[in-house]
Amino acid sequence: MKENMKIVYRTDLYNGDPVVNFEEDGKVAGFIVMMQEPQYRSLRLSCLEDIAVFLDDEEFHMNDCMKLETSTGMKDPADMPTMAFDRWDFAQTAKIYVYKEGGISDGKHHLEALVLVRSAQDNTLGSFGSGAYEGIQLDIEMKEGKSVC
């Protein structure tokens, strides 16, 4: 599906935070990618159309296997369409929790984290109505559940 997506990669959306695996119920349940808010103002979560994460050849989407943690707490994507007053604040780094049994294995990986935003003003998708996802791409090396430089 990625080949059908318009994508704008932006280095300003990543501030160097490591990618880490996380645990739930005593086992590794997935991994966390940290990304900064993609607009130059606060983003209403009800305008967040999709989050897509690509790890090597695997694809994950917001409504399938993710949660988003902002300064106002953990958000379930199923509830986001009604979150007109919950925000991902400007210059805030949010945690994108991707559920993948076992997390990311040790070794080298290619990871992309992308967001698609709907304009609150005119309902168009993507930055400036282009329909494009905005995001980051990282070549990482995982060691003991954490990316290393």
PAMARPA-221330 format. One record per residue: residue in three letters; x, y, z of N, C-alpha, C in turn. Coordinates in steps of 0.001 Angstrom, whole numbers, padded with zeros to 6 digits, always signed. Last residue first. Layout:
BEGIN
alaXYZXYZXYZ...
***
This chain:
BEGIN
cys+022757+004473+018408+023378+005240+017313+024548+004507+016723val+020103+002140+018997+021387+002735+019353+021938+003473+018146ser+016912+001334+020318+017747+001702+019179+019002+002409+019679lys+016278-001471+022420+016392-000012+022271+017278+000290+021068gly+016411-004205+022952+015125-003540+023024+015144-002042+022861glu+019134-004932+022571+018478-005135+023865+017235-004280+024016lys+019331-002907+019899+020180-003717+020771+019512-003758+022128met+018746-001980+016563+018206-002318+017881+019196-003201+018623glu+019434+000607+014514+019968-000665+014967+019452-000887+016379ile+017663+002209+011820+018016+002015+013230+018700+000678+013430asp+016843+004679+009789+017571+003423+009744+018125+003246+011145leu+013744+006296+009430+014936+006059+010239+015548+004716+009883gln+011658+008918+008485+012207+007607+008145+013549+007461+008837ile+008601+010603+009285+010034+010395+009440+010408+009027+008899gly+006004+012594+007719+006614+011735+008706+008111+011645+008641glu+002800+012974+006308+004055+013593+006713+004692+012704+007764tyr+000880+012141+003419+001292+011821+004777+002582+012592+005056ala-000998+014257+001243+000248+013583+001604+000350+013313+003103gly-002991+015762+000212-003288+014353+000437-002079+013563+000908ser-002710+018475-000020-002004+017632-000996-002355+016152-000883gly-003628+020395+001716-004580+019747+000830-003957+018823-000197phe-001482+021099+003350-001955+022053+002340-002858+021390+001303ser-000935+017799+004154-000438+019165+004285-000855+019999+003088gly-004050+015918+004279-002630+016137+004070-002234+017588+004165leu-007327+016619+003033-006364+015720+003653-004942+016128+003335thr-009848+019062+003882-008918+018431+002954-007923+017579+003721asn-011603+020489+005523-011760+019038+005459-010850+018353+004443asp-011192+023141+006061-011872+022800+004809-011979+021301+004538gln-010369+023308+008829-011007+024419+008128-011810+023972+006907ala-009089+021073+009694-010315+021448+010410-011073+022546+009664ser-007710+018704+007497-007820+020114+007873-009152+020378+008575arg-006375+015688+008607-007482+016336+007898-007600+017764+008411val-003251+014057+008240-004087+014983+008996-005152+015575+008079leu-001369+011275+008702-002225+011943+007724-003240+012763+008506val+001983+010393+009486+000648+010800+009913-000067+011485+008752leu+004426+007798+009893+003755+008798+009067+002399+009154+009653ala+007533+006371+010218+006329+006726+010970+005707+007928+010274glu+009603+003732+009259+008975+004983+008859+007723+005175+009700leu+012658+001973+009486+011380+002307+010093+010895+003653+009557his+014745-000725+008989+014286+000536+008400+012883+000784+008931his+017290-002208+011076+015922-002114+010564+015700-000759+009901lys+019625-004511+012453+019362-003301+011677+017972-003363+011045gly+019207-005935+015790+019730-005877+014431+019333-004585+013746asp+016678-007494+017757+018001-006897+017641+018462-006953+016188ser+013198-006901+016858+014332-007761+017198+015647-006993+017089ile+010606-005164+018319+011582-005152+017232+012790-005966+017673gly+008008-007148+019797+008661-005872+019514+009561-005950+018295gly+006506-009347+020497+007952-009483+020531+008706-008195+020242glu+003838-008336+018521+004306-009329+019481+005820-009506+019366lys+003154-005126+018302+003772-006173+017483+004386-007155+018460tyr+001627-002123+018392+001534-003465+018952+002039-004484+017935val+003092+000885+018908+002738-000055+017839+002764-001453+018449tyr+002558+004015+020095+002707+002637+020532+002213+001729+019417ile+004068+006964+019855+003214+006101+019046+003527+004665+019461lys+004206+009769+021822+004644+008376+021707+003604+007605+020904ala+005092+013096+020819+004113+012100+021257+004714+010710+021067thr+006486+016095+021588+006801+014759+021109+005776+013802+021694gln+005378+019290+020595+005319+018204+021572+005675+016882+020897ala+005129+021364+018835+006479+021050+019328+006490+019963+020395phe+001718+021747+019654+002848+022180+018844+004164+021909+019564asp-000027+018874+020990+000407+020269+021012+001648+020523+020173trp-002657+017302+020200-001240+016974+020119-000609+018340+019944arg-005662+017415+022229-004705+017925+021249-003357+017217+021325asp-009142+017306+022643-007845+016709+022957-006884+017081+021848phe-011456+018276+021571-010755+019140+022516-009438+018554+022999ala-012442+016343+019884-012277+017696+019350-011488+018597+020287met-012611+013391+019650-011709+014135+020538-011422+015535+020009thr-013938+011638+018049-014751+012454+018957-013906+013351+019864pro-011989+010233+016645-012927+011093+015904-013777+011991+016788met-010624+008705+018738-010108+009985+018249-011104+010811+017439asp-011365+006175+019545-012050+007312+020164-011663+008666+019559ala-009675+004497+018206-011115+004336+017969-011909+005510+018531pro-007112+005060+019247-007532+005628+017961-009025+005498+017669asp-006834+005989+022563-007187+004868+021698-007691+005454+020379lys-004250+007641+024257-005463+007745+023439-005629+006498+022589met-002900+008637+027342-002959+007610+026307-004293+007696+025576gly-002427+012227+027982-002591+010812+028296-002646+009919+027079thr-001815+014778+027320-003091+014571+028015-003391+013100+028264ser+000491+014675+025868+000582+015230+027227-000713+015041+028016thr-000101+011461+024296+000244+012881+024254+000327+013376+025693glu+000156+008435+022760+000252+009086+024066+000734+010519+023869leu-001796+006231+020924-001020+007465+020878-001023+008075+022270lys-001692+002887+019697-002211+003883+020633-001280+005078+020543met-002507+000338+017245-001727+001424+017823-002481+002160+018919cys-003669-001404+015295-002759-001912+016327-001919-000827+016979asp-005702-000302+013610-005480-001739+013732-004724-002125+014994asn-005822+002409+013335-007011+001728+013853-006818+000238+014056met-003143+003045+012353-003701+003572+013592-004849+002736+014145his-001251+000305+010957-002071+001513+010858-002779+001790+012176phe+001721-001131+009628+000811-000990+010754+000037+000316+010579glu+003576-003469+007769+002801-002230+007754+001801-002244+008905glu+006844-004792+007120+005563-004856+007816+004902-003481+007847asp+009407-004765+006145+008329-005089+005199+006952-005176+005858asp+010572-002385+008226+011071-003286+007192+009921-003565+006207leu+007780-001002+009272+008989-001573+009853+009466-002649+008896phe+005799+001760+009117+006376+000688+008305+007676+000269+008963val+002849+003123+010254+004229+002799+010590+004641+001623+009730ala+000527+005732+010114+001043+004521+009473+002492+004336+009898ile-002369+007142+011227-000953+007009+011542-000540+005697+010880asp-004991+009255+010028-004289+007970+010067-002876+008168+010597glu-006315+011649+010780-006973+010676+009904-006323+009291+009976leu-006890+013819+013150-005868+012835+012812-006536+011696+012054cys-008827+015445+014098-008376+015691+012719-007286+014724+012281ser-009141+014829+016731-010253+014461+015847-009886+014687+014378leu-006964+016003+017900-006882+014570+017604-008028+014108+016713arg-005804+019034+016638-006917+018357+017307-006859+016878+016931leu-002625+020267+017048-003440+019419+016199-004554+018801+017029ser-001162+023505+017225-001670+022301+017879-002635+021574+016953arg+001057+024230+014520+000097+024673+015521-000379+023400+016217tyr+002267+023242+012327+002915+024340+013023+001942+025025+013971gln+002186+019637+012421+001723+020931+011945+002428+022025+012724pro+003127+017264+013602+003485+017575+012223+003033+018938+011705glu+004797+016807+016677+003549+017206+016037+003853+017741+014633gln+007387+014288+016667+006846+015600+017016+005617+015909+016180met+007535+010963+017915+007504+011887+016789+006895+013205+017242met+008768+007807+018745+008434+009148+019217+008573+010136+018065val+007573+004554+018899+008255+005542+018063+007827+006907+018583ile+007762+001529+020595+007334+002922+020665+008225+003759+019744phe+006498-001846+020129+007552-000840+020175+006953+000560+020151gly+005266-004739+021921+005439-003921+020736+006570-002932+020910ala+005251-006410+024094+004005-006299+023328+004167-005495+022044val+006999-008613+025958+007195-007532+025006+006000-007518+024054lys+005307-009328+029084+005954-009739+027838+006062-008543+026897gly+003909-008500+031359+005139-009254+031522+005802-009733+030246asp+001768-006923+030501+001508-008245+031085+002757-009125+031106glu+003822-005315+028195+002506-005363+028839+002299-006782+029318glu+006647-003351+027241+006055-004569+027792+004653-004314+028320phe+008276-002085+024282+007560-001921+025546+006906-003238+025943asn+011314-000978+022682+010258-001975+022868+009560-001697+024186val+012030+002210+021186+012171+001230+022274+011022+000230+022223val+013989+004513+019529+012861+003600+019373+013070+002519+020429pro+015166+007561+021080+015333+006184+020616+013989+005482+020400asp+014959+010864+019735+014550+009905+020762+014706+008480+020231gly+015521+012734+017770+016578+011826+018192+016215+010850+019289asn+013331+014173+016921+014346+014864+017721+015406+013937+018296tyr+011501+014613+014006+012215+013637+014837+013319+014354+015598leu+010506+016517+012389+009525+015762+013178+010182+014729+014100asp+012445+017584+010787+012077+018338+011992+011051+017612+012864thr+012649+016030+008512+013595+015767+009600+013215+016492+010885arg+010067+014629+006767+010534+015870+007391+011441+015541+008568tyr+008686+013471+003753+009540+013179+004899+010110+014487+005433val+005620+013010+002500+006597+014080+002670+007388+013742+003934ile+003950+010871+000236+004662+011011+001512+005627+012185+001443lys+001151+009262-001010+002003+010445-001148+002633+010663+000218met+000857+005765-001632+000745+006889-000710+001646+008037-001148asn+001244+003479-003031+000102+004299-003429-000054+005559-002574glu+003290+002180-001745+003568+002715-003077+002424+003576-003611lys+002060+001192+000544+002899+002382+000647+003168+002998-000722met+000822-001203+000000+000000+000000+000000+000863+001263+000000
***
